[in-house]
Amino acid sequence: MTFDPSAEQSKNCPQKQQKHGRSGDTKAKFIAYPKALALLKDRLDATREEMAAWVFMGPDEGGLAA
């Protein structure tokens, strides 16, 4: 399961796009750790440990870019 950061956008902040991953063709919005954790907790009831595992996996393996 992957996290779609574009699903939760702040109305007060323009979306920042950056390339990530080995292929360099995927764009993502990077957000602060506390906000990312809160979003994942609300949407998936995720823990800090699960978020760490997704970051460790990286976007090429279905995880998160950091």
TIRO-2110 file (N, C-alpha, C; in Angstrom, 1 decimal):
// TIRO-2110
0.8, -1.2, 0.0, N, 1, A
0.0, 0.0, 0.0, CA, 1, A
0.9, 1.2, 0.0, C, 1, A
0.6, 2.2, -0.8, N, 2, A
1.4, 3.4, -0.9, CA, 2, A
0.5, 4.6, -0.4, C, 2, A
1.2, 5.6, 0.1, N, 3, A
0.6, 6.8, 0.6, CA, 3, A
0.6, 7.9, -0.5, C, 3, A
-0.6, 8.4, -0.9, N, 4, A
-0.7, 9.4, -1.9, CA, 4, A
-0.7, 10.8, -1.2, C, 4, A
0.5, 11.5, -1.2, N, 5, A
0.5, 12.8, -0.5, CA, 5, A
-0.3, 13.8, -1.1, C, 5, A
-0.7, 13.7, -2.4, N, 6, A
-1.5, 14.7, -3.0, CA, 6, A
-3.0, 14.6, -2.6, C, 6, A
-3.3, 13.5, -1.9, N, 7, A
-4.7, 13.4, -1.4, CA, 7, A
-5.0, 14.4, -0.3, C, 7, A
-4.0, 14.8, 0.4, N, 8, A
-4.2, 15.8, 1.5, CA, 8, A
-3.4, 17.0, 1.2, C, 8, A
-4.0, 18.1, 0.7, N, 9, A
-3.2, 19.3, 0.4, CA, 9, A
-3.7, 20.4, 1.3, C, 9, A
-2.8, 21.2, 1.7, N, 10, A
-3.1, 22.4, 2.5, CA, 10, A
-3.6, 23.5, 1.6, C, 10, A
-4.7, 24.2, 1.9, N, 11, A
-5.2, 25.3, 1.1, CA, 11, A
-4.3, 26.6, 1.3, C, 11, A
-3.5, 26.6, 2.3, N, 12, A
-2.7, 27.8, 2.6, CA, 12, A
-1.3, 27.7, 2.0, C, 12, A
-1.0, 26.6, 1.5, N, 13, A
0.4, 26.4, 1.0, CA, 13, A
0.4, 25.9, -0.4, C, 13, A
1.0, 26.5, -1.4, N, 14, A
1.1, 25.9, -2.7, CA, 14, A
1.8, 24.6, -2.7, C, 14, A
1.3, 23.7, -3.6, N, 15, A
2.0, 22.4, -3.7, CA, 15, A
3.4, 22.5, -4.2, C, 15, A
4.3, 21.9, -3.6, N, 16, A
5.7, 21.8, -4.0, CA, 16, A
5.9, 20.4, -4.7, C, 16, A
6.5, 20.4, -5.8, N, 17, A
6.7, 19.2, -6.5, CA, 17, A
8.2, 18.9, -6.5, C, 17, A
8.6, 17.7, -6.2, N, 18, A
10.0, 17.3, -6.3, CA, 18, A
10.1, 15.9, -6.9, C, 18, A
11.1, 15.6, -7.6, N, 19, A
11.4, 14.3, -8.1, CA, 19, A
11.9, 13.4, -7.0, C, 19, A
11.6, 12.2, -7.0, N, 20, A
12.2, 11.3, -6.0, CA, 20, A
12.2, 9.9, -6.6, C, 20, A
12.9, 9.0, -5.9, N, 21, A
13.0, 7.6, -6.4, CA, 21, A
14.1, 7.5, -7.4, C, 21, A
14.5, 6.2, -7.6, N, 22, A
15.6, 6.0, -8.6, CA, 22, A
15.2, 6.3, -10.0, C, 22, A
14.0, 6.1, -10.4, N, 23, A
13.6, 6.4, -11.7, CA, 23, A
13.5, 7.9, -12.0, C, 23, A
13.2, 8.7, -11.0, N, 24, A
13.2, 10.2, -11.1, CA, 24, A
12.0, 10.7, -11.9, C, 24, A
11.0, 9.8, -12.2, N, 25, A
9.9, 10.3, -13.0, CA, 25, A
8.6, 10.5, -12.1, C, 25, A
8.7, 10.2, -10.9, N, 26, A
7.5, 10.4, -10.0, CA, 26, A
7.7, 11.6, -9.2, C, 26, A
6.6, 12.4, -9.1, N, 27, A
6.6, 13.7, -8.4, CA, 27, A
5.8, 13.5, -7.1, C, 27, A
6.3, 14.1, -6.0, N, 28, A
5.6, 14.0, -4.7, CA, 28, A
5.7, 15.3, -4.0, C, 28, A
4.7, 15.5, -3.1, N, 29, A
4.7, 16.7, -2.2, CA, 29, A
5.3, 16.2, -0.9, C, 29, A
6.4, 16.8, -0.4, N, 30, A
7.0, 16.5, 0.8, CA, 30, A
6.4, 17.3, 1.9, C, 30, A
6.0, 16.6, 3.0, N, 31, A
5.4, 17.3, 4.2, CA, 31, A
6.2, 16.9, 5.4, C, 31, A
6.1, 17.7, 6.5, N, 32, A
6.8, 17.5, 7.7, CA, 32, A
6.4, 16.2, 8.4, C, 32, A
7.3, 15.6, 9.1, N, 33, A
7.0, 14.3, 9.8, CA, 33, A
5.8, 14.3, 10.7, C, 33, A
5.6, 15.3, 11.6, N, 34, A
4.4, 15.2, 12.4, CA, 34, A
3.1, 15.2, 11.6, C, 34, A
3.1, 16.0, 10.6, N, 35, A
1.9, 16.1, 9.7, CA, 35, A
1.6, 14.8, 9.0, C, 35, A
2.7, 14.2, 8.4, N, 36, A
2.6, 12.9, 7.7, CA, 36, A
2.1, 11.8, 8.7, C, 36, A
2.7, 11.8, 9.9, N, 37, A
2.3, 10.8, 10.8, CA, 37, A
0.8, 11.0, 11.2, C, 37, A
0.4, 12.2, 11.4, N, 38, A
-1.0, 12.5, 11.8, CA, 38, A
-1.9, 12.0, 10.6, C, 38, A
-1.6, 12.3, 9.4, N, 39, A
-2.4, 11.9, 8.2, CA, 39, A
-2.5, 10.4, 8.2, C, 39, A
-1.3, 9.7, 8.3, N, 40, A
-1.3, 8.3, 8.2, CA, 40, A
-2.1, 7.6, 9.4, C, 40, A
-2.0, 8.2, 10.6, N, 41, A
-2.7, 7.7, 11.7, CA, 41, A
-4.2, 7.8, 11.5, C, 41, A
-4.7, 9.0, 11.0, N, 42, A
-6.1, 9.2, 10.8, CA, 42, A
-6.6, 8.3, 9.7, C, 42, A
-5.9, 8.2, 8.6, N, 43, A
-6.4, 7.4, 7.4, CA, 43, A
-6.2, 5.9, 7.6, C, 43, A
-5.1, 5.5, 8.2, N, 44, A
-4.8, 4.1, 8.2, CA, 44, A
-4.6, 3.5, 9.6, C, 44, A
-4.7, 4.4, 10.6, N, 45, A
-4.4, 4.0, 12.0, CA, 45, A
-3.0, 3.5, 12.1, C, 45, A
-2.1, 4.1, 11.4, N, 46, A
-0.7, 3.7, 11.3, CA, 46, A
0.1, 4.2, 12.6, C, 46, A
1.1, 3.5, 12.9, N, 47, A
2.0, 3.8, 14.0, CA, 47, A
3.3, 4.4, 13.5, C, 47, A
4.1, 5.0, 14.4, N, 48, A
5.4, 5.5, 14.1, CA, 48, A
6.3, 4.4, 13.5, C, 48, A
6.2, 3.2, 14.0, N, 49, A
7.0, 2.1, 13.5, CA, 49, A
6.6, 1.7, 12.1, C, 49, A
5.3, 1.8, 11.8, N, 50, A
4.9, 1.5, 10.4, CA, 50, A
5.4, 2.5, 9.5, C, 50, A
5.3, 3.8, 9.9, N, 51, A
5.8, 4.9, 9.0, CA, 51, A
7.3, 4.7, 8.8, C, 51, A
8.0, 4.4, 9.8, N, 52, A
9.5, 4.1, 9.6, CA, 52, A
9.7, 3.0, 8.6, C, 52, A
8.9, 1.9, 8.7, N, 53, A
9.1, 0.8, 7.8, CA, 53, A
8.8, 1.3, 6.3, C, 53, A
7.8, 2.1, 6.1, N, 54, A
7.4, 2.6, 4.8, CA, 54, A
8.5, 3.5, 4.2, C, 54, A
9.1, 4.3, 5.1, N, 55, A
10.2, 5.1, 4.7, CA, 55, A
11.4, 4.2, 4.3, C, 55, A
11.7, 3.2, 5.1, N, 56, A
12.8, 2.3, 4.9, CA, 56, A
12.6, 1.6, 3.5, C, 56, A
11.4, 1.2, 3.2, N, 57, A
11.1, 0.5, 1.9, CA, 57, A
11.4, 1.5, 0.7, C, 57, A
11.1, 2.7, 0.9, N, 58, A
11.3, 3.7, -0.2, CA, 58, A
10.2, 3.6, -1.3, C, 58, A
10.1, 4.6, -2.1, N, 59, A
9.0, 4.6, -3.1, CA, 59, A
9.1, 3.6, -4.2, C, 59, A
10.2, 3.1, -4.5, N, 60, A
10.4, 2.0, -5.5, CA, 60, A
9.8, 0.7, -5.0, C, 60, A
9.6, 0.5, -3.7, N, 61, A
9.1, -0.7, -3.2, CA, 61, A
7.7, -0.5, -2.6, C, 61, A
7.1, 0.6, -2.9, N, 62, A
5.7, 0.8, -2.4, CA, 62, A
5.6, 1.6, -1.1, C, 62, A
6.8, 2.1, -0.7, N, 63, A
6.8, 2.9, 0.6, CA, 63, A
6.8, 4.4, 0.3, C, 63, A
7.3, 5.1, 1.3, N, 64, A
7.3, 6.5, 1.2, CA, 64, A
8.7, 7.1, 0.9, C, 64, A
8.7, 8.2, 0.2, N, 65, A
9.9, 8.9, -0.1, CA, 65, A
10.2, 9.8, 1.1, C, 65, A
11.5, 10.0, 1.4, N, 66, A
11.8, 10.9, 2.5, CA, 66, A
13.1, 11.7, 2.2, C, 66, A
END
